[in-house]
């Protein structure tokens, strides 16, 4: 079974590529979603580290927490030290589950693939790129981020690049032009290149 990592900076279009893999019948792990669960599991520890101001209705407010940690790299490291180990273990469990089900491949969709150490679990990595202003437009529309907050997130993600992932694991860079048809074709071609048979789900 192949483990394929999809990564790239915020709003590069990783989900669009992951959805094509899903349409081909491959299980996709949305690592960001695992992060939501990890936050709830670690609620007491996170509140102890950052204070009750990050809560809304007794639950962790991801927007408030994000504003706090993306403006302070030391706080971001504290948060990641709490949540990332749980997310990695969850990924390992899902990979084992897919292997037991004789899946041909499983996809790990994770912006922080390298930072979390998930890259070492992968056989192949896809790095998705999109122009800065295109990504900002998406972030503004999706999360109403200001340019200042978007740039703060960019600084926090400066280690997310194809060069840092290059090594023993093959890294393929795909450029997201926002064309769904092209994205579908890129993924189909990529699967053929690595010898992965696809079976579109109806």
MARDRENMAR-391534 format. One record per residue: z, y, x of N, C-alpha, C, CB in turn; residue in one letter. Coordinates in steps of 0.1 Angstrom, whole numbers, plus 2048, in hexadecimal, padded with zeros to 3 digits. Glycine has a CB too. Layout:
BEGIN
ZYXZYXZYXZYXa...
END
This chain:
BEGIN
8007F480880080080080080C80980C8007F7x7F88168057F782380C80182D8067E982880Cx80783580E80F84080A80884C80E81E840810x8048558057FC86180880486D8047EF861800x80787680E80E88280C80488D808817885818x8088957FE8008A27FB80A8AD7FE7FB8A27ECx8068B780680E8C280A8068CF80B8168BF816x80D8DA80D8068E780E8108F18097F98E7805x80D8FD80B81790880781790A7F881391580Fx8209137F48229157E681591A7DF82D9207E4x8129147D48079177CB7F99157D28089267C7x7F990B7DB7EC9087E17E38FF7D87EE9017EFx7EA8F97CE7E38F07C57E68E17C77D48F27C7x7F18DE7CD7F58D07CF7F58C87C28028D07D6x7FA8CE7B87FB8C77AB7ED8C37A58028CF7A1x7E38CC7A87D68C97A37D08BC7AA7CC8D57A5x7D38BB7B77CE8AF7BE7D68A37BA7CF8B27CDx7E38A57B97EB8997B57E78947A77FA89D7B4x7E389D79E7DF8987917D28907917DD8A4787x7C989379B7BD88B79C7C187D7A17B38927A6x7CA87C7AB7CF86F7AF7D58677A37D98707BBx7DC86E79B7E286878F7D88627867EC871788x7CD86A7847C286677B7BB85A7817B8872779x7BC85878E7B684C7947BF8407937B284F7A2x7CB84278D7D483678B7DF8357967CC82A78Bx7E083E79F7EB83D7A97F78457A57E68437B6x80383E7A78108457A38128517AC81C83C7A5x81685C7A68198697AE82886C7AD8108747A8x82E86F7B883B8747B983B8837BB84386D7C4x84088A7B18428997B284F89B7B88418A07A4x84F89E7C585C89F7CC8648AB7C88598A07DCx85D8B67C38648C17BE86C8BE7B285A8CC7BAx8678B57A986F8B079E87B8A87A28668A7795x87A8A07AD8858997B28908A47B78818907BEx88B8AF7BC8948BA7C089C8BF7B588C8C57C6x8978C07A989E8C479D8AA8BB79B8958C5790x8A78AE79B8B28A47998BC8A57A48AC896798x8B88A77B08C18A87BC8CA8B47BA8B98A97C9x8C58BF7B58CE8CB7B38D98C87A98C58D67AEx8D58C179E8DF8BD7948EA8B379A8D98B8787x8E58AA7A18EE8A07A88F78A67B18E68957AFx8F38B17B88FB8B87C29018C57BD8F28BB7CEx9028C67B09068D37AA9138D97B09088D179Bx91D8D07B192A8D57B69298DA7C49358CA7B5x9228D27CC9218D67DA9198E37DC91A8CA7E2x90E8E57D49068F17D490E8FD7D08F98EF7CCx9158FC7C591D9077C092890B7CA9249037B2x92E9017D19389037DB93190B7E793E8F67E0x9249087EA91E90E7F591991C7F29129067FAx91491E7E590E92B7E29159337D79009287DDx91F92E7D19269357C79219337B89269447CAx9299367AF9269347A091B93E79B933935798x9179487A390D95179F90094B79D90C95C7A9x8FE93F7A38F19387A18F09307948EE92E7ADx8FB93078C8FB9287808F693177490992377Dx8F092A76B8ED93075D8F09257538DE93575Cx8F992874A8FE91E7409039117478F291B736x90A9137529109087599068FF7609188FF74Fx8FA9037618F08FB7688EA9047738E48F675Fx8E68FD77E8E09057898D390B7858DD8FB795x8D29187878C79207838BE9217908CB92F77Fx8B391978F8AA91879B8A492579F89F90E798x8A292E79689C93B7998A69437A289894378Dx8B394379D8BD94B7A48C09447B28CB94B79Cx8C09377B28C29307BF8B79337C98C49217BDx8AA9337C389F9367CC89F9447D28929347C4x8A394D7C98A395B7CE8AD95C7DA8A79657C3x8B89557D98C39557E38BE94E7F08CF94E7DDx8B99427EF8B693B7FB8A993F8028B592C7F8x89F9447FA8929488018949568088879497F6x89F95D8068A196980D8AA9678198A7973803x8AF95B81B8B89588268B694A82B8C795A821x8B09498378AC93C83C8B993383F8A593E849x8C49398428D09318448D592A8378DB93984Ax8D493282C8D792C81F8CE92181B8D8937815x8C192481E8B791A81A8B990C8228A891F81Ex8BD90D82E8C09018368CC8FA8308C3905845x8D690182B8E28FB8258DE8F48188ED906822x8D68FA8108D18F48048C98E78078C88FD7FCx8C08E88118B88DC8148C08D181A8AD8E081Ex8CB8D48218D48CA8278DB8C281C8DE8D0830x8DD8C98108E38C38058DA8BA7FC8EA8CD7FCx8CE8C07F98C58BA7F08BB8B07F68BE8C47E8x8B68B38028AB8AB8088AE89C80A8A78B1814x8BA89980F8BD88A8108BC8828038CB889816x8C08887F88BF8817EB8B18807E78C78897E1x8A988A7EA89B88A7E689387F7EE8948977E8x89687E7FB890875804893866800894877813x8A08647FC8A48577F889C8537EB8B38567F6x89B85D7E289485A7D58858577D88958677CCx87F85E7E287185B7E587084C7EB86C8657F0x8798497F387983B7F987A8317EE884839804x8828337E588482A7DA8778287D188F82E7D1x8718337CF8648337C785982D7CF8608417C3x85982E7DC84F8287E48518197E484F82D7F3x85D8147E58608067E485C8007D786F8047E7x85F8087CC85C8037BF84D8027BD86180D7B4x84580B7C283680A7C28317FF7CA8308177C6x8377FC7D58337F17DD8367E47D683B7F17EBx8417E37D08447D67C883B7D47BC8537D77C3x8357DF7B782C7DE7AC81D7DC7B182D7EB7A3x81C7DA7BE80F7D87C48057E47C28097CB7BFx80A7F07C28017FB7C17F97FD7CE80A8087BEx7ED8027CC7E58047D87E98107E07D68067D4x7EF81A7D97F48267E07FE82D7D77E882F7E3x8068357DE80F83E7D780E84C7DD81E8397D7x80E8567D580C8647DA81986C7DA80286B7D1x81D8727E582987A7E68248897E68318777F3x8278907DB82289E7DA82E8A77DE81E8A17CBx82E8AC7EA83A8B37F08368BF7F98438AA7F7x8398CB7F58378D67FE83E8D580B83B8E47F7x84A8D080B8528CE8178518C081D8618D2814x8468BA81C8448AD8218498AB82F8358A9820x8458B48388498B38468578B78488408BC84Ex85C8C184286A8C68448748BB83F86C8D383Dx8708B48358798AA82F87889D8378768A8821x86F89B83F86D88F84786688483F87A88A84Bx85F88983385887F82B84B87B83285688581Dx84688483B83988184183987484983688C84Bx84587084E84586385584485784C85286285Dx84685983F84484E83583684C83184D851829x82D85683581F85683181684F83A81B86582Fx80B84A83580084483C7F584F83E7FA838836x7F48588357EA8628357F086F82F7DD85E82Dx7EB87B8337F088782E7E589082A7FA88E838x7E589681E7DC8A081A7E38AE81A7D689D80Cx7DD8B78227E28C58227D98CE81A7E48CA831x7DE8D480F7D68DC8067D88EB80A7DB8DA7F7x7CC8F180C7CC8FF80F7C59078047C590181Dx7CA9148037C491D7FA7C792B7FF7CA91C7EBx7BE9357FD7C19438027CE9487FD7B594C7FEx7D49518067E19578037E195E7F57E596080Ex7D79667F37D796E7E77D59667DA7CC9797E7x7CE95B7DC7CC9517D17DA94B7CD7C29467D4x7E19477D87EE9417D67F894B7D07F393C7E3x7F79587D48009627CE7FD9647C07FF96F7D6x7F09647BC7EC9667AE7F295B7A67DD9667ADx7F294F7AB7F89447A38079457A27F49367AAx80D9497AD81C94A7AD8209557A382194D7BBx8189607A381C96B79A81A96778C81297779Dx80F96078980D95B77B8179517777FF95677Ax81A94878082393C77C83294077C821931786x83694878684494A788848959788849945795x83D96278683F97078584597579284897477Ax84196F79E8469737AB8409817AE8439697B5x8499897B48439967BA83D9927C784F9A17BBx83599C7CC82F99A7DA83A9987E48269A67DDx8459A07E385099F7ED8569917ED85A9A97EAx85998C7E185F97E7E08559737E486497C7D2x8499757E183F96C7E683E96B7F583196F7E0x83E9777FC83E97780A84B97181083C98580Fx85697380986396C80E86195D80D86E971805x85B95880385994A80284F94580D8539467F4x84594D80F83B94A81A84394882883095481Bx84C95282A85395183785C94483885C95E839x86194182C86A93582B86192882D87193481Ex85492982B84B91D82B84291E83884391C81Fx84592684183C92884D83A91B855841933856x84491185384290585B8398FB8538508FE85Dx8358FF84782B8F684081D8F984482D8F8830x8188F184D80B8F38538068E685880A8FE85Ex7F88E58587F28D885C7F58D486A7E38D9859x7F68DF8737F88DC8818058D58847F88E9889x8108D987D81D8D387F81D8C487A8288DB878x8148C18718148B386C80B8AA87480F8B385Ex8028B087D7F98A888480089F88F7EF8B188Cx7FC89388F8028898987FC87C896812889896x8058728948008648937FA86288480B85A895x7FF86A87B7FA86886D7EE87186B80686C863x7E386B8657D78738637DA87E8597CC86A85Ex7D688B85C7D78968537C989C8507E08A1859x7C789C8427BA8A183E7BC8AF8367B3897834x7B58B983B7B78C68347AC8C88297B58D283Ex7B08CB81D7A78CD8127A98DC80D7AA8C3806x79E8E280B79E8F080779C8F17F87938F980Ex7A68F77F17A68F87E279E9047DE7B58F87DDx7939027D878A90D7D478D9117C577C90A7D6x79790A7BF79A90B7B17909057A779B91A7ADx7878FD7AD77D8F67A47838E87A276F8F57ABx7868E579578B8D87927818CD79578E8D7783x7748D079376A8C679676A8C37A575C8CB792x76B8CD7AD76B8CB7BC7788C47C076A8D87C3x7838C77BB78F8C07BE78E8B17BB79B8C67B6x7898AE7B07878A07AC77E8997B678189F79Ex7738A07BA76989A7C37708997D175D8A37C4x7788A37D577F8A27E27888967E37878AF7E5x7908937D87998887D879287B7D87A28897CCx78787A7D077F86E7CF77986A7DD77486F7C4x7748757E376E8737F177886E7FB76787F7F5x7848757FA78F87280379386380179B87B801x79585F7F57998517F278F8477F879A84E7E3x78284A7F67778427FC77884180B7698467F8x77B84D81177C84E82078784582677E85C824x79384481E79E83C82479E82E81E7AB843821x79382B81779281D81179B81A80579681381Cx79D8247FD7A68237F179D8227E57B082E7F0x79D8177DE7958167D279B81D7C67938077CEx7938247BF79882C7B37948267A679483A7B4x79D82779C79A82278F79E82C7857A181478Dx79683678179984077879F83B76B78D849775x7AA8417677B183D75B7AB84474F7C084075Cx7A883C7457A38427387AE84672F799838732x
END
